[in-house]
Amino acid sequence: RLNGLGLNGTLPDFSGLTALEI
């Protein structure tokens, strides 16, 4: 991920995690 973006570059999250990554 980059700058709080998920691996797919979607759903930016301040924690650097997205629903897809959890």
Secondary structure, DSSP 8 states (H G I E B T S, - for coil): --TT--TTS-S--TTS--TTT-
